[in-house]
């Protein structure tokens, strides 16, 4: 299945995007083929791409084809969206225990635009953690499960 948003297909492409995206938010959305929620998210990302082009670069990553990053970011629920700025991982306080990624699809285009804008403004001020601008009702809730190794 093809996604509408630009796709990164290898670890090298992801590494280059992280290293080379300067003074813009880098959004990596980890998705799975043939998943309705992933398709909904890709639709939103594709539509807002031109609207956030002056603040962000948005890419989708097939989570099953590049497992090194899904393990690194502990992505067990798909879709998951991760934010970077100048090669720094930006954390967002979603009101959930996990600040490293957004799990699920954004409810609306405006929700995604608001998050990108908050990340961009915070990162330009040197912040590595920002507070989510989203209504808590629009943030999917899930239980974190920790495994002992």
N, CA, C and O atoms as a GROMACS GRO file, in nm:
protein
  596
    1UNK      N    1   0.085  -0.118   0.000
    1UNK     CA    2   0.000   0.000   0.000
    1UNK      C    3   0.089   0.123   0.000
    1UNK      O    4   0.189   0.128   0.071
    2UNK      N    5   0.053   0.222  -0.078
    2UNK     CA    6   0.129   0.346  -0.084
    2UNK      C    7   0.061   0.453   0.002
    2UNK      O    8  -0.061   0.462   0.010
    3UNK      N    9   0.147   0.532   0.064
    3UNK     CA   10   0.098   0.644   0.143
    3UNK      C   11   0.113   0.771   0.061
    3UNK      O   12   0.195   0.776  -0.030
    4UNK      N   13   0.034   0.872   0.093
    4UNK     CA   14   0.039   0.998   0.021
    4UNK      C   15   0.156   1.083   0.068
    4UNK      O   16   0.218   1.153  -0.012
    5UNK      N   17   0.187   1.077   0.196
    5UNK     CA   18   0.296   1.157   0.253
    5UNK      C   19   0.429   1.100   0.207
    5UNK      O   20   0.439   0.982   0.176
    6UNK      N   21   0.533   1.184   0.202
    6UNK     CA   22   0.666   1.133   0.167
    6UNK      C   23   0.707   1.021   0.262
    6UNK      O   24   0.680   1.027   0.382
    7UNK      N   25   0.772   0.919   0.207
    7UNK     CA   26   0.804   0.800   0.285
    7UNK      C   27   0.956   0.782   0.293
    7UNK      O   28   1.027   0.799   0.194
    8UNK      N   29   1.004   0.747   0.411
    8UNK     CA   30   1.143   0.710   0.429
    8UNK      C   31   1.149   0.559   0.436
    8UNK      O   32   1.078   0.497   0.516
    9UNK      N   33   1.234   0.498   0.352
    9UNK     CA   34   1.230   0.353   0.337
    9UNK      C   35   1.349   0.279   0.395
    9UNK      O   36   1.355   0.156   0.386
   10UNK      N   37   1.446   0.351   0.453
   10UNK     CA   38   1.562   0.282   0.509
   10UNK      C   39   1.615   0.358   0.630
   10UNK      O   40   1.583   0.475   0.652
   11UNK      N   41   1.696   0.288   0.708
   11UNK     CA   42   1.757   0.350   0.826
   11UNK      C   43   1.844   0.468   0.783
   11UNK      O   44   1.846   0.572   0.850
   12UNK      N   45   1.917   0.453   0.673
   12UNK     CA   46   2.004   0.560   0.623
   12UNK      C   47   1.923   0.685   0.588
   12UNK      O   48   1.966   0.797   0.617
   13UNK      N   49   1.806   0.667   0.525
   13UNK     CA   50   1.722   0.780   0.490
   13UNK      C   51   1.671   0.851   0.616
   13UNK      O   52   1.665   0.974   0.620
   14UNK      N   53   1.634   0.774   0.717
   14UNK     CA   54   1.587   0.834   0.842
   14UNK      C   55   1.701   0.909   0.910
   14UNK      O   56   1.683   1.022   0.955
   15UNK      N   57   1.819   0.847   0.916
   15UNK     CA   58   1.936   0.913   0.976
   15UNK      C   59   1.967   1.044   0.905
   15UNK      O   60   1.994   1.146   0.970
   16UNK      N   61   1.964   1.043   0.771
   16UNK     CA   62   1.990   1.165   0.694
   16UNK      C   63   1.886   1.272   0.723
   16UNK      O   64   1.920   1.390   0.739
   17UNK      N   65   1.760   1.232   0.728
   17UNK     CA   66   1.653   1.329   0.756
   17UNK      C   67   1.673   1.391   0.894
   17UNK      O   68   1.656   1.512   0.910
   18UNK      N   69   1.708   1.310   0.993
   18UNK     CA   70   1.728   1.363   1.128
   18UNK      C   71   1.847   1.459   1.130
   18UNK      O   72   1.838   1.566   1.189
   19UNK      N   73   1.957   1.420   1.067
   19UNK     CA   74   2.078   1.503   1.069
   19UNK      C   75   2.066   1.630   0.986
   19UNK      O   76   2.117   1.735   1.024
   20UNK      N   77   1.998   1.621   0.872
   20UNK     CA   78   2.000   1.731   0.776
   20UNK      C   79   1.882   1.828   0.786
   20UNK      O   80   1.884   1.933   0.721
   21UNK      N   81   1.782   1.798   0.866
   21UNK     CA   82   1.670   1.889   0.880
   21UNK      C   83   1.707   1.993   0.985
   21UNK      O   84   1.712   1.964   1.104
   22UNK      N   85   1.734   2.116   0.939
   22UNK     CA   86   1.778   2.222   1.028
   22UNK      C   87   1.673   2.332   1.038
   22UNK      O   88   1.612   2.371   0.938
   23UNK      N   89   1.653   2.380   1.159
   23UNK     CA   90   1.561   2.489   1.189
   23UNK      C   91   1.418   2.461   1.146
   23UNK      O   92   1.340   2.553   1.123
   24UNK      N   93   1.384   2.333   1.135
   24UNK     CA   94   1.248   2.289   1.108
   24UNK      C   95   1.219   2.168   1.196
   24UNK      O   96   1.310   2.095   1.234
   25UNK      N   97   1.093   2.149   1.228
   25UNK     CA   98   1.051   2.031   1.302
   25UNK      C   99   1.050   1.914   1.204
   25UNK      O  100   0.997   1.925   1.094
   26UNK      N  101   1.108   1.803   1.245
   26UNK     CA  102   1.102   1.680   1.167
   26UNK      C  103   1.000   1.589   1.232
   26UNK      O  104   1.013   1.554   1.350
   27UNK      N  105   0.899   1.551   1.156
   27UNK     CA  106   0.793   1.464   1.207
   27UNK      C  107   0.807   1.328   1.140
   27UNK      O  108   0.799   1.317   1.018
   28UNK      N  109   0.828   1.225   1.221
   28UNK     CA  110   0.834   1.088   1.170
   28UNK      C  111   0.714   1.013   1.223
   28UNK      O  112   0.696   0.998   1.344
   29UNK      N  113   0.631   0.967   1.132
   29UNK     CA  114   0.512   0.892   1.170
   29UNK      C  115   0.533   0.745   1.134
   29UNK      O  116   0.543   0.710   1.017
   30UNK      N  117   0.538   0.661   1.236
   30UNK     CA  118   0.559   0.517   1.216
   30UNK      C  119   0.424   0.451   1.195
   30UNK      O  120   0.336   0.457   1.281
   31UNK      N  121   0.408   0.388   1.078
   31UNK     CA  122   0.279   0.333   1.036
   31UNK      C  123   0.295   0.188   0.994
   31UNK      O  124   0.405   0.135   0.985
   32UNK      N  125   0.180   0.126   0.967
   32UNK     CA  126   0.173  -0.012   0.920
   32UNK      C  127   0.082  -0.016   0.798
   32UNK      O  128  -0.018   0.054   0.792
   33UNK      N  129   0.118  -0.099   0.700
   33UNK     CA  130   0.034  -0.114   0.582
   33UNK      C  131  -0.104  -0.170   0.620
   33UNK      O  132  -0.117  -0.249   0.713
   34UNK      N  133  -0.205  -0.126   0.547
   34UNK     CA  134  -0.341  -0.177   0.559
   34UNK      C  135  -0.403  -0.159   0.698
   34UNK      O  136  -0.482  -0.243   0.741
   35UNK      N  137  -0.367  -0.054   0.766
   35UNK     CA  138  -0.426  -0.023   0.896
   35UNK      C  139  -0.509   0.103   0.881
   35UNK      O  140  -0.458   0.206   0.836
   36UNK      N  141  -0.637   0.098   0.919
   36UNK     CA  142  -0.728   0.210   0.902
   36UNK      C  143  -0.682   0.335   0.976
   36UNK      O  144  -0.691   0.446   0.922
   37UNK      N  145  -0.634   0.319   1.097
   37UNK     CA  146  -0.588   0.434   1.175
   37UNK      C  147  -0.467   0.498   1.108
   37UNK      O  148  -0.454   0.621   1.108
   38UNK      N  149  -0.378   0.417   1.053
   38UNK     CA  150  -0.261   0.469   0.983
   38UNK      C  151  -0.302   0.546   0.858
   38UNK      O  152  -0.244   0.649   0.826
   39UNK      N  153  -0.402   0.494   0.788
   39UNK     CA  154  -0.451   0.564   0.668
   39UNK      C  155  -0.514   0.698   0.706
   39UNK      O  156  -0.496   0.798   0.636
   40UNK      N  157  -0.588   0.700   0.816
   40UNK     CA  158  -0.649   0.825   0.863
   40UNK      C  159  -0.540   0.927   0.898
   40UNK      O  160  -0.550   1.044   0.861
   41UNK      N  161  -0.436   0.882   0.968
   41UNK     CA  162  -0.325   0.970   1.003
   41UNK      C  163  -0.253   1.020   0.879
   41UNK      O  164  -0.223   1.139   0.869
   42UNK      N  165  -0.226   0.932   0.783
   42UNK     CA  166  -0.157   0.973   0.661
   42UNK      C  167  -0.238   1.076   0.585
   42UNK      O  168  -0.183   1.170   0.528
   43UNK      N  169  -0.368   1.060   0.583
   43UNK     CA  170  -0.455   1.156   0.517
   43UNK      C  171  -0.439   1.295   0.580
   43UNK      O  172  -0.428   1.395   0.510
   44UNK      N  173  -0.437   1.299   0.712
   44UNK     CA  174  -0.419   1.426   0.783
   44UNK      C  175  -0.281   1.485   0.754
   44UNK      O  176  -0.269   1.604   0.724
   45UNK      N  177  -0.176   1.402   0.763
   45UNK     CA  178  -0.040   1.449   0.739
   45UNK      C  179  -0.024   1.503   0.597
   45UNK      O  180   0.040   1.606   0.577
   46UNK      N  181  -0.081   1.434   0.500
   46UNK     CA  182  -0.071   1.476   0.361
   46UNK      C  183  -0.140   1.610   0.339
   46UNK      O  184  -0.087   1.698   0.270
   47UNK      N  185  -0.258   1.627   0.397
   47UNK     CA  186  -0.333   1.751   0.378
   47UNK      C  187  -0.266   1.872   0.443
   47UNK      O  188  -0.273   1.982   0.390
   48UNK      N  189  -0.202   1.850   0.558
   48UNK     CA  190  -0.142   1.965   0.628
   48UNK      C  191   0.003   1.990   0.586
   48UNK      O  192   0.061   2.091   0.626
   49UNK      N  193   0.062   1.900   0.508
   49UNK     CA  194   0.200   1.918   0.465
   49UNK      C  195   0.230   2.057   0.412
   49UNK      O  196   0.324   2.121   0.459
   50UNK      N  197   0.153   2.106   0.314
   50UNK     CA  198   0.180   2.240   0.262
   50UNK      C  199   0.157   2.351   0.367
   50UNK      O  200   0.223   2.455   0.363
   51UNK      N  201   0.064   2.330   0.457
   51UNK     CA  202   0.032   2.432   0.557
   51UNK      C  203   0.142   2.448   0.662
   51UNK      O  204   0.160   2.556   0.718
   52UNK      N  205   0.216   2.340   0.690
   52UNK     CA  206   0.323   2.347   0.791
   52UNK      C  207   0.462   2.346   0.728
   52UNK      O  208   0.562   2.330   0.798
   53UNK      N  209   0.469   2.364   0.597
   53UNK     CA  210   0.596   2.353   0.525
   53UNK      C  211   0.701   2.453   0.574
   53UNK      O  212   0.820   2.426   0.565
   54UNK      N  213   0.659   2.567   0.626
   54UNK     CA  214   0.756   2.664   0.675
   54UNK      C  215   0.803   2.632   0.817
   54UNK      O  216   0.895   2.697   0.867
   55UNK      N  217   0.741   2.533   0.882
   55UNK     CA  218   0.780   2.494   1.018
   55UNK      C  219   0.826   2.350   1.028
   55UNK      O  220   0.898   2.315   1.122
   56UNK      N  221   0.788   2.264   0.933
   56UNK     CA  222   0.812   2.121   0.952
   56UNK      C  223   0.829   2.046   0.820
   56UNK      O  224   0.783   2.088   0.715
   57UNK      N  225   0.898   1.932   0.831
   57UNK     CA  226   0.904   1.830   0.727
   57UNK      C  227   0.838   1.706   0.786
   57UNK      O  228   0.870   1.663   0.897
   58UNK      N  229   0.746   1.648   0.710
   58UNK     CA  230   0.667   1.535   0.759
   58UNK      C  231   0.693   1.413   0.672
   58UNK      O  232   0.684   1.420   0.549
   59UNK      N  233   0.726   1.300   0.737
   59UNK     CA  234   0.752   1.175   0.666
   59UNK      C  235   0.680   1.060   0.736
   59UNK      O  236   0.656   1.064   0.856
   60UNK      N  237   0.645   0.958   0.657
   60UNK     CA  238   0.595   0.834   0.714
   60UNK      C  239   0.704   0.729   0.703
   60UNK      O  240   0.785   0.731   0.610
   61UNK      N  241   0.706   0.636   0.799
   61UNK     CA  242   0.804   0.528   0.805
   61UNK      C  243   0.727   0.399   0.828
   61UNK      O  244   0.645   0.391   0.920
   62UNK      N  245   0.752   0.299   0.746
   62UNK     CA  246   0.689   0.169   0.767
   62UNK      C  247   0.757   0.102   0.887
   62UNK      O  248   0.873   0.062   0.879
   63UNK      N  249   0.684   0.091   0.995
   63UNK     CA  250   0.740   0.040   1.121
   63UNK      C  251   0.788  -0.103   1.110
   63UNK      O  252   0.880  -0.143   1.182
   64UNK      N  253   0.729  -0.181   1.022
   64UNK     CA  254   0.768  -0.321   1.008
   64UNK      C  255   0.896  -0.339   0.926
   64UNK      O  256   0.966  -0.438   0.942
   65UNK      N  257   0.926  -0.244   0.838
   65UNK     CA  258   1.043  -0.257   0.751
   65UNK      C  259   1.169  -0.198   0.812
   65UNK      O  260   1.280  -0.232   0.770
   66UNK      N  261   1.154  -0.111   0.911
   66UNK     CA  262   1.271  -0.050   0.976
   66UNK      C  263   1.255  -0.067   1.127
   66UNK      O  264   1.226   0.030   1.197
   67UNK      N  265   1.274  -0.188   1.177
   67UNK     CA  266   1.248  -0.216   1.318
   67UNK      C  267   1.349  -0.153   1.415
   67UNK      O  268   1.321  -0.145   1.535
   68UNK      N  269   1.465  -0.110   1.365
   68UNK     CA  270   1.564  -0.054   1.456
   68UNK      C  271   1.510   0.071   1.527
   68UNK      O  272   1.536   0.091   1.646
   69UNK      N  273   1.434   0.153   1.457
   69UNK     CA  274   1.378   0.272   1.520
   69UNK      C  275   1.255   0.241   1.604
   69UNK      O  276   1.229   0.309   1.703
   70UNK      N  277   1.179   0.142   1.566
   70UNK     CA  278   1.064   0.105   1.649
   70UNK      C  279   1.111   0.052   1.784
   70UNK      O  280   1.047   0.075   1.886
   71UNK      N  281   1.223  -0.020   1.784
   71UNK     CA  282   1.280  -0.066   1.911
   71UNK      C  283   1.341   0.051   1.989
   71UNK      O  284   1.323   0.062   2.110
   72UNK      N  285   1.414   0.137   1.918
   72UNK     CA  286   1.481   0.249   1.984
   72UNK      C  287   1.382   0.341   2.055
   72UNK      O  288   1.407   0.385   2.168
   73UNK      N  289   1.269   0.370   1.991
   73UNK     CA  290   1.168   0.457   2.050
   73UNK      C  291   1.062   0.379   2.126
   73UNK      O  292   0.963   0.436   2.171
   74UNK      N  293   1.082   0.249   2.142
   74UNK     CA  294   0.989   0.163   2.213
   74UNK      C  295   0.847   0.177   2.158
   74UNK      O  296   0.752   0.196   2.233
   75UNK      N  297   0.836   0.167   2.027
   75UNK     CA  298   0.707   0.180   1.961
   75UNK      C  299   0.644   0.043   1.954
   75UNK      O  300   0.686  -0.043   1.877
   76UNK      N  301   0.542   0.024   2.035
   76UNK     CA  302   0.469  -0.102   2.035
   76UNK      C  303   0.327  -0.085   1.983
   76UNK      O  304   0.265  -0.181   1.937
   77UNK      N  305   0.276   0.036   1.989
   77UNK     CA  306   0.143   0.067   1.936
   77UNK      C  307   0.160   0.153   1.812
   77UNK      O  308   0.237   0.250   1.811
   78UNK      N  309   0.087   0.118   1.707
   78UNK     CA  310   0.099   0.186   1.578
   78UNK      C  311  -0.036   0.250   1.546
   78UNK      O  312  -0.138   0.187   1.572
   79UNK      N  313  -0.041   0.369   1.491
   79UNK     CA  314   0.069   0.456   1.452
   79UNK      C  315   0.127   0.533   1.571
   79UNK      O  316   0.060   0.556   1.672
   80UNK      N  317   0.252   0.570   1.556
   80UNK     CA  318   0.321   0.651   1.656
   80UNK      C  319   0.395   0.763   1.584
   80UNK      O  320   0.457   0.740   1.479
   81UNK      N  321   0.389   0.883   1.638
   81UNK     CA  322   0.450   0.999   1.575
   81UNK      C  323   0.555   1.057   1.669
   81UNK      O  324   0.528   1.081   1.787
   82UNK      N  325   0.675   1.081   1.614
   82UNK     CA  326   0.789   1.130   1.691
   82UNK      C  327   0.833   1.263   1.630
   82UNK      O  328   0.827   1.281   1.509
   83UNK      N  329   0.879   1.356   1.715
   83UNK     CA  330   0.918   1.490   1.671
   83UNK      C  331   1.064   1.517   1.701
   83UNK      O  332   1.115   1.480   1.807
   84UNK      N  333   1.132   1.583   1.607
   84UNK     CA  334   1.272   1.623   1.622
   84UNK      C  335   1.287   1.769   1.584
   84UNK      O  336   1.205   1.825   1.510
   85UNK      N  337   1.394   1.830   1.634
   85UNK     CA  338   1.431   1.964   1.591
   85UNK      C  339   1.583   1.973   1.598
   85UNK      O  340   1.642   1.952   1.704
   86UNK      N  341   1.647   2.004   1.487
   86UNK     CA  342   1.793   2.011   1.477
   86UNK      C  343   1.859   1.886   1.538
   86UNK      O  344   1.951   1.897   1.619
   87UNK      N  345   1.811   1.771   1.499
   87UNK     CA  346   1.862   1.640   1.540
   87UNK      C  347   1.839   1.609   1.688
   87UNK      O  348   1.896   1.512   1.739
   88UNK      N  349   1.759   1.687   1.757
   88UNK     CA  350   1.725   1.662   1.897
   88UNK      C  351   1.582   1.607   1.903
   88UNK      O  352   1.490   1.662   1.841
   89UNK      N  353   1.566   1.500   1.978
   89UNK     CA  354   1.433   1.443   1.998
   89UNK      C  355   1.355   1.536   2.091
   89UNK      O  356   1.400   1.563   2.202
   90UNK      N  357   1.242   1.586   2.046
   90UNK     CA  358   1.159   1.677   2.125
   90UNK      C  359   1.051   1.595   2.194
   90UNK      O  360   0.980   1.517   2.131
   91UNK      N  361   1.041   1.613   2.324
   91UNK     CA  362   0.939   1.542   2.403
   91UNK      C  363   0.821   1.635   2.426
   91UNK      O  364   0.836   1.757   2.437
   92UNK      N  365   0.704   1.575   2.432
   92UNK     CA  366   0.581   1.652   2.450
   92UNK      C  367   0.502   1.591   2.565
   92UNK      O  368   0.478   1.471   2.567
   93UNK      N  369   0.463   1.674   2.659
   93UNK     CA  370   0.381   1.629   2.771
   93UNK      C  371   0.237   1.621   2.723
   93UNK      O  372   0.166   1.721   2.713
   94UNK      N  373   0.194   1.498   2.694
   94UNK     CA  374   0.058   1.473   2.643
   94UNK      C  375  -0.041   1.452   2.757
   94UNK      O  376  -0.161   1.437   2.733
   95UNK      N  377   0.007   1.451   2.880
   95UNK     CA  378  -0.079   1.416   2.992
   95UNK      C  379  -0.085   1.265   3.010
   95UNK      O  380  -0.171   1.214   3.083
   96UNK      N  381   0.006   1.194   2.944
   96UNK     CA  382   0.017   1.048   2.956
   96UNK      C  383   0.157   1.019   3.012
   96UNK      O  384   0.242   1.108   3.015
   97UNK      N  385   0.182   0.897   3.055
   97UNK     CA  386   0.314   0.865   3.109
   97UNK      C  387   0.427   0.872   3.006
   97UNK      O  388   0.543   0.889   3.044
   98UNK      N  389   0.398   0.861   2.879
   98UNK     CA  390   0.500   0.859   2.775
   98UNK      C  391   0.506   0.993   2.704
   98UNK      O  392   0.409   1.034   2.640
   99UNK      N  393   0.618   1.063   2.714
   99UNK     CA  394   0.635   1.194   2.650
   99UNK      C  395   0.715   1.186   2.522
   99UNK      O  396   0.739   1.289   2.458
  100UNK      N  397   0.756   1.066   2.482
  100UNK     CA  398   0.846   1.053   2.368
  100UNK      C  399   0.775   1.045   2.233
  100UNK      O  400   0.836   1.069   2.129
  101UNK      N  401   0.647   1.012   2.233
  101UNK     CA  402   0.576   0.994   2.107
  101UNK      C  403   0.426   1.013   2.126
  101UNK      O  404   0.374   1.003   2.237
  102UNK      N  405   0.358   1.039   2.014
  102UNK     CA  406   0.212   1.046   2.013
  102UNK      C  407   0.162   0.916   1.955
  102UNK      O  408   0.200   0.878   1.845
  103UNK      N  409   0.076   0.848   2.029
  103UNK     CA  410   0.022   0.720   1.983
  103UNK      C  411  -0.117   0.743   1.924
  103UNK      O  412  -0.200   0.810   1.984
  104UNK      N  413  -0.141   0.687   1.806
  104UNK     CA  414  -0.271   0.698   1.741
  104UNK      C  415  -0.271   0.806   1.636
  104UNK      O  416  -0.166   0.860   1.598
  105UNK      N  417  -0.390   0.838   1.588
  105UNK     CA  418  -0.406   0.940   1.486
  105UNK      C  419  -0.455   1.069   1.551
  105UNK      O  420  -0.530   1.067   1.649
  106UNK      N  421  -0.414   1.179   1.495
  106UNK     CA  422  -0.467   1.307   1.540
  106UNK      C  423  -0.613   1.315   1.496
  106UNK      O  424  -0.649   1.265   1.389
  107UNK      N  425  -0.697   1.377   1.578
  107UNK     CA  426  -0.841   1.383   1.547
  107UNK      C  427  -0.869   1.472   1.427
  107UNK      O  428  -0.952   1.440   1.342
  108UNK      N  429  -0.798   1.587   1.420
  108UNK     CA  430  -0.822   1.683   1.313
  108UNK      C  431  -0.690   1.735   1.258
  108UNK      O  432  -0.584   1.719   1.319
  109UNK      N  433  -0.699   1.798   1.141
  109UNK     CA  434  -0.581   1.864   1.085
  109UNK      C  435  -0.531   1.972   1.180
  109UNK      O  436  -0.411   1.988   1.199
  110UNK      N  437  -0.623   2.046   1.239
  110UNK     CA  438  -0.584   2.157   1.326
  110UNK      C  439  -0.510   2.108   1.449
  110UNK      O  440  -0.419   2.176   1.498
  111UNK      N  441  -0.546   1.991   1.501
  111UNK     CA  442  -0.472   1.934   1.615
  111UNK      C  443  -0.325   1.915   1.578
  111UNK      O  444  -0.236   1.951   1.654
  112UNK      N  445  -0.300   1.858   1.460
  112UNK     CA  446  -0.162   1.835   1.418
  112UNK      C  447  -0.089   1.968   1.397
  112UNK      O  448   0.026   1.982   1.440
  113UNK      N  449  -0.153   2.063   1.333
  113UNK     CA  450  -0.091   2.194   1.310
  113UNK      C  451  -0.055   2.259   1.444
  113UNK      O  452   0.053   2.316   1.458
  114UNK      N  453  -0.146   2.251   1.541
  114UNK     CA  454  -0.120   2.310   1.673
  114UNK      C  455   0.001   2.246   1.740
  114UNK      O  456   0.083   2.317   1.800
  115UNK      N  457   0.014   2.114   1.730
  115UNK     CA  458   0.128   2.045   1.791
  115UNK      C  459   0.258   2.087   1.724
  115UNK      O  460   0.356   2.116   1.792
  116UNK      N  461   0.259   2.090   1.592
  116UNK     CA  462   0.380   2.131   1.519
  116UNK      C  463   0.419   2.274   1.557
  116UNK      O  464   0.537   2.303   1.577
  117UNK      N  465   0.321   2.361   1.567
  117UNK     CA  466   0.350   2.501   1.601
  117UNK      C  467   0.409   2.512   1.742
  117UNK      O  468   0.505   2.587   1.763
  118UNK      N  469   0.354   2.439   1.838
  118UNK     CA  470   0.406   2.442   1.975
  118UNK      C  471   0.548   2.385   1.980
  118UNK      O  472   0.635   2.440   2.048
  119UNK      N  473   0.571   2.275   1.909
  119UNK     CA  474   0.705   2.216   1.905
  119UNK      C  475   0.803   2.314   1.841
  119UNK      O  476   0.913   2.335   1.893
  120UNK      N  477   0.764   2.374   1.730
  120UNK     CA  478   0.851   2.469   1.659
  120UNK      C  479   0.886   2.589   1.748
  120UNK      O  480   1.003   2.624   1.760
  121UNK      N  481   0.786   2.650   1.807
  121UNK     CA  482   0.812   2.769   1.892
  121UNK      C  483   0.896   2.733   2.014
  121UNK      O  484   0.987   2.807   2.051
  122UNK      N  485   0.865   2.620   2.077
  122UNK     CA  486   0.943   2.577   2.193
  122UNK      C  487   1.087   2.546   2.156
  122UNK      O  488   1.180   2.586   2.226
  123UNK      N  489   1.105   2.474   2.046
  123UNK     CA  490   1.240   2.436   2.003
  123UNK      C  491   1.322   2.558   1.963
  123UNK      O  492   1.442   2.562   1.989
  124UNK      N  493   1.259   2.656   1.902
  124UNK     CA  494   1.331   2.778   1.866
  124UNK      C  495   1.380   2.852   1.990
  124UNK      O  496   1.476   2.929   1.983
  125UNK      N  497   1.314   2.829   2.102
  125UNK     CA  498   1.357   2.889   2.229
  125UNK      C  499   1.453   2.799   2.305
  125UNK      O  500   1.496   2.832   2.416
  126UNK      N  501   1.488   2.684   2.247
  126UNK     CA  502   1.583   2.593   2.309
  126UNK      C  503   1.522   2.488   2.400
  126UNK      O  504   1.595   2.416   2.469
  127UNK      N  505   1.390   2.477   2.402
  127UNK     CA  506   1.326   2.377   2.487
  127UNK      C  507   1.330   2.240   2.420
  127UNK      O  508   1.311   2.227   2.299
  128UNK      N  509   1.355   2.137   2.501
  128UNK     CA  510   1.354   1.999   2.452
  128UNK      C  511   1.227   1.926   2.494
  128UNK      O  512   1.204   1.812   2.455
  129UNK      N  513   1.144   1.994   2.576
  129UNK     CA  514   1.016   1.937   2.617
  129UNK      C  515   0.913   2.049   2.620
  129UNK      O  516   0.937   2.155   2.678
  130UNK      N  517   0.799   2.025   2.557
  130UNK     CA  518   0.691   2.124   2.552
  130UNK      C  519   0.563   2.059   2.601
  130UNK      O  520   0.554   1.937   2.614
  131UNK      N  521   0.465   2.141   2.628
  131UNK     CA  522   0.335   2.092   2.674
  131UNK      C  523   0.238   2.087   2.557
  131UNK      O  524   0.231   2.181   2.477
  132UNK      N  525   0.165   1.980   2.546
  132UNK     CA  526   0.069   1.960   2.438
  132UNK      C  527  -0.040   2.068   2.440
  132UNK      O  528  -0.094   2.100   2.546
  133UNK      N  529  -0.071   2.123   2.321
  133UNK     CA  530  -0.180   2.220   2.313
  133UNK      C  531  -0.316   2.154   2.293
  133UNK      O  532  -0.418   2.223   2.287
  134UNK      N  533  -0.319   2.021   2.282
  134UNK     CA  534  -0.443   1.950   2.248
  134UNK      C  535  -0.535   1.936   2.368
  134UNK      O  536  -0.491   1.928   2.483
  135UNK      N  537  -0.663   1.934   2.339
  135UNK     CA  538  -0.765   1.902   2.438
  135UNK      C  539  -0.739   1.758   2.485
  135UNK      O  540  -0.725   1.669   2.401
  136UNK      N  541  -0.733   1.734   2.616
  136UNK     CA  542  -0.706   1.598   2.665
  136UNK      C  543  -0.803   1.493   2.609
  136UNK      O  544  -0.768   1.375   2.602
  137UNK      N  545  -0.923   1.534   2.570
  137UNK     CA  546  -1.018   1.438   2.511
  137UNK      C  547  -0.975   1.393   2.371
  137UNK      O  548  -1.023   1.290   2.323
  138UNK      N  549  -0.886   1.469   2.306
  138UNK     CA  550  -0.839   1.434   2.172
  138UNK      C  551  -0.709   1.355   2.173
  138UNK      O  552  -0.650   1.329   2.067
  139UNK      N  553  -0.663   1.317   2.292
  139UNK     CA  554  -0.540   1.240   2.305
  139UNK      C  555  -0.577   1.097   2.344
  139UNK      O  556  -0.638   1.074   2.448
  140UNK      N  557  -0.541   1.000   2.258
  140UNK     CA  558  -0.575   0.861   2.290
  140UNK      C  559  -0.512   0.817   2.422
  140UNK      O  560  -0.397   0.851   2.451
  141UNK      N  561  -0.586   0.743   2.500
  141UNK     CA  562  -0.535   0.691   2.628
  141UNK      C  563  -0.500   0.544   2.610
  141UNK      O  564  -0.571   0.470   2.543
  142UNK      N  565  -0.390   0.504   2.672
  142UNK     CA  566  -0.346   0.366   2.663
  142UNK      C  567  -0.266   0.333   2.788
  142UNK      O  568  -0.220   0.423   2.859
  143UNK      N  569  -0.252   0.206   2.816
  143UNK     CA  570  -0.176   0.158   2.932
  143UNK      C  571  -0.035   0.122   2.887
  143UNK      O  572  -0.017   0.050   2.788
  144UNK      N  573   0.064   0.170   2.957
  144UNK     CA  574   0.201   0.129   2.931
  144UNK      C  575   0.226  -0.003   3.002
  144UNK      O  576   0.187  -0.021   3.117
  145UNK      N  577   0.291  -0.092   2.935
  145UNK     CA  578   0.326  -0.221   2.994
  145UNK      C  579   0.477  -0.233   2.986
  145UNK      O  580   0.535  -0.227   2.878
  146UNK      N  581   0.540  -0.250   3.100
  146UNK     CA  582   0.684  -0.265   3.105
  146UNK      C  583   0.718  -0.411   3.121
  146UNK      O  584   0.657  -0.482   3.201
  147UNK      N  585   0.818  -0.456   3.045
  147UNK     CA  586   0.861  -0.594   3.055
  147UNK      C  587   0.997  -0.598   3.121
  147UNK      O  588   1.084  -0.517   3.088
  148UNK      N  589   1.017  -0.691   3.213
  148UNK     CA  590   1.149  -0.713   3.271
  148UNK      C  591   1.227  -0.802   3.176
  148UNK      O  592   1.177  -0.902   3.126
  149UNK      N  593   1.349  -0.762   3.154
  149UNK     CA  594   1.433  -0.839   3.061
  149UNK      C  595   1.526  -0.928   3.138
  149UNK      O  596   1.605  -1.001   3.078
   0.00000   0.00000   0.00000
